[in-house]
């Protein structure tokens, strides 16, 4: 790095920032440095760099499922935002298993990552108190723990449940079922929003219309299909279904269509997540948009502030406003 800096008449700090893709370096200088780096086939020693700076320039992300497109989209935007500041993302999956999540956290802490971002599968914040004791900055996304003060980025899930259920009501549904999520804050609060929307509209809550498919972030399509099959056997069957996430909703729609029924003519369906492929399904899926891009980018900004701050920052709660994206699966007229 000293040789490159001397050759080009710039500082070693400038070369270091270019190699970390730092944003405050001019384009001409960046191109000159990168050209010389390529000529010398230079690769920085990241271990030595971390010993000097006290940073690894790595951020860990643990999510329940890497196949679930919502978490994949959040990871994509999060990674892009971090990369612009010279940081890189290490991604792991807990498979919705709290014990595996704890082992993954311990592994990442052992590698001295600069920060952790976690969509937790745990029912208790105990592991996060350990992270606090090690003074590793962390942010919770999508899921949080009531009464536990921690940095959080996500949506108001009670509002998500109300928005989805009200949308079904406004489009003519009167017997509305809910394929609910796990006993985490999104699952609990979306259920509460569903019940509140029914109550406020004068519709009766029918316990038979509430199903818990199981591990909704793993094998969601099959879970949605199986749960919808149970709903179709109920008399009278529901004429609207609010699903905890989009993959559950896609499985439910497949089941309805395979049974020879119409979506939304016989049963309207809405999901949550607004995944990028929702417009290309057999029936385009209405969904509550959680704004995965905004969640990823806000989380990156928060993490970088925490890493760069010389003193601990008070916990922040960043709530992204959700909205319904209406498509064919709910629009009867």
N, C-alpha and C positions, 0 to 999 in steps of 0.2 A: 504494500500500500504506500509505503514511503517512496519507493521507486516511481510508482505511477504518479504520485503527487508531485515529485520533483520534475519528472519528464514534462508534465503538463502545466507546471507553474501554479498549482492549486494546493490547498491544505489537505492534510491527511483526513481531517474531519469531513471535508467535501467528498473525498473518495468514499469514505465510510457511509455517508448519507446516500450517495448514488447506489452503492451496493445494497443498501437497505430500502431502496426505492422511496426515499424520503421526498415529501412533496415540495419542500422549499428550495430545491435546486433548479436552476434555469435549464431549459431544454438543450441549449447549445453545449453547456458544460456537461450535462448528463451524457449526451451523445459522444463527446470527446473521451470522457472517462470510460464509458462502456466499450468504445472502440479499442482503447488501449488495453482494457481488461481482456478482451477477446484475443487481441494479438499475443498477449502473454499467457493466455489460457489460465488465468488466475482464478482460484477459488478460495474465498475467505475461510479460515478455520473458525467455525462457529463456536466451538468449545472454548478456544482461546479468547474469542471476542466476548463471550459471556463472562469469563473470569475478569476481564478488564472492566466491562460495563456494569456487571452485576445483574444483567438481564440475558434471557435466552432468546428474546424476540419471538416467543412461542406462546400461544393462548390455547387452552384446552376447551373443547366443547363435548359435552356428554348429553345425548338425547335418547329417548326411549327406543327409537327405531330409525335406522338409516334408510329404510325402504319407503317410509311414510313421506310423501312428497312435500308436506308442509315443513317438516324439519329439514329436509334436503334444500328447500328453497331458502329458508332462514339461514342455513349454513352457507349457501352460495353467496348471498348478499353480505353476510357477516365477514366471510373470507375476503371478498373483494374490497370491502372498506378497510379491513386491517392491513391488507397487502399494500395499499396506497401509503401506509405509514411505516412500512418495513417490518410488519409483524405477520406471522403465519399461523394457520389454524391446524391443530391436531384434533381429529374427530374420533369419538368412540361411541359405542351403543351400549345401553344398559339392558336392552331387550325387555324393558318394563320390569326388571328384577332388582329390588332394592339392595340385595346382598351383592349382586354383580356391580351395581352402580357404586357401592362403597369401595369395592376392590379397584374399580377403574379410577375413582378419585384418588385413592392411595397411590396407584401407579403414576398418575400424572403429577401429584404432589412430589413424589420421589424424584421426578425429572426436573424439579425446580422451574416449572412453567411460570410465566409472569402473571397469569390470571386464569381463572376457570369460569366457564359459562355452562349452566346446567339446567336442563328441563327434567326435573327430578321425578323419579318413580317412588320415592320414599314417602312414608306417611308421617315421618318425624324429622325435625330439623337437626337432630343430634349430630350427624356427620358434618353439618355446616358450622356448628360451633367449634368443631375440631379444626376446620379450615380457617376460621377466624383466629384461633389460638396460634396458628402458624403464620398469621398475618399475610396470607395470600389473598389478593383481591378476587372477589367472585360476584357473579351476577346470576340471578335466577331468571329464566325466561319461560313464558307460557304457564308455568305452575309456581305457586308460592305457598307459604305456610302462614295461616292467620295468626297474628300476635307475635310473629318472629320478624324483627326489623332487619331487612336485607334489601339490597339493590334488586329491583325487579323491572322487567320490560315485558309487556304483553297487553292483552285486551281485558275489558271488563266482561267477564264471562256471564254474569247475571244478565247484562245487557244483550249479549249474544243470544241467550235463550229467549229473551223477550222479543228481540227483533225477528228471529226465525219463526217463532210461534205466531206472532202478530201477522207476519207476512202470509202464513198459511190461512189464518182467519180472514184476512182481507181479501183473499182469493177464493173464498167460499168453503173452506174446510170447517167442519163442526165436530168431527170425531177424530181428534188429533193424538197420535201415538208419539212416543219418544224412545229412540234407541239411545240409551244414556251412556256416559263415559265412566271412567274409573272413580274411585273414592279420592281423587285429587281435587284441587280447587276448581279446575275447569269442569270436571264432571259434576261436582256438587253444585256449583253456581249456575251452570247451564240448565240443570234440572230445576233449580229454584226459579230461574227466569221463565222457563216453560210453564211451571205451575202458576206463577204470578200473572202471566199473560192470559191463561185460561180463566183464572178467577176474575181478572179485570174486565174480561169480555163476557162474563156470565155463563161460561161453558164449564161443565162438570168435569173434574178430574176423574178418570177411570183407571184404577190401579192395574187393570188387565192390559192397558195400552202402554204400560211402562215396562220395558225389558232392559236387562243388563247383559249385553252379548258376551261379556268377558274381557279378554285382552284386546281392547279396541284399536290399539296402535300396532298390533301384530296380527297378520292374517285377517285384516279388516274386511276385505271383500267377502270372504266366506262367512265371517261373523254376521255381516249385514244381511247376506242371503238367508242364512239359517234363522235369524231373528225375524225377518220379514215373513218367512214361511209360517212361523208361529202366529204372527199377527193376522195373516190371511185366514187362519182357522177360527178366529174369534167371530162371534155373531152378536151385534153387527160389526163387520170389519171396519177399521179406521178409514177415513177418506183423506187423511193427511198424515205425514210422518216427518218429524224433525229428528235428524240424525246427528249424533255428537260430532262426527267428522265426515268429510267427503267420501273416503273409501267405504265407510259403512253405508252411505247413501247410494253409492254406485252398486254395491251388492244388493241393496234393497230394491233398486229399480230393476236390476236383472231378474230378481225373483218375481216381481210384479208382472213384468213382460212375459216371462216364461209361463206364468199362470194364465196367460191369455187376457190379462187386464190392461187398461190403458193408463199411461202417465202423461198428463195429470188428470185425464177425464174421470177415471175411477179413484185413483189415489195420487195426491200431490206429494212430492218429496223435496225436502231442502236439507242441505248439508252444512258444513262449516269448514273453512280453509281456503275456498276459492282457488283450487289447484289449477295449474296452467292447462291441463287437458280436459277441463270440464265442458268446454264447447265442442269437443270432438266425440262425445259419447253418443250412444243410440238416441238418447233423449238428453239434450244439454241440461246440465245440472244447475239449479239455483243454489246459491250458497252465501253464507255470511263471510265476508272478506275480512280476514284478520290482518291483512297488509303485512305479509311475510317480509317484504323488502324493507318496510319501515322498521319492523322489529329488529331485523338483522343490522341495519345501519345505525339505529339508536343504541343498540347493545354495543356495537363496536366503538361508538363515540364515548359511551359511558366507561367502557373498559379502559380505553386509552387515557381518559382523564384520571382514572384511578391509578393506573400504572405510573403515570408521569407526575402525579402529585407527591410532594415531599411529606405531606401529612395525611393521615386517614381522612377520607371525606365522609360526611353523614350519608346514610342510605337514601337512595332516590327511588321513587315509584313512578315509572313512566308508563302511562296508559295510552295505548294506541286506539283510536276510535274505530269501531267496527261498523260495517254497513252491509246491507243486503244487496247482492247482485242477482237480479231476477232473470231466469231463463225459462225454457219450455217446461221444465219439470214441475213448475207451480202455476204457470199462467194459463188458466182455463179458457180465457176469452181472447 
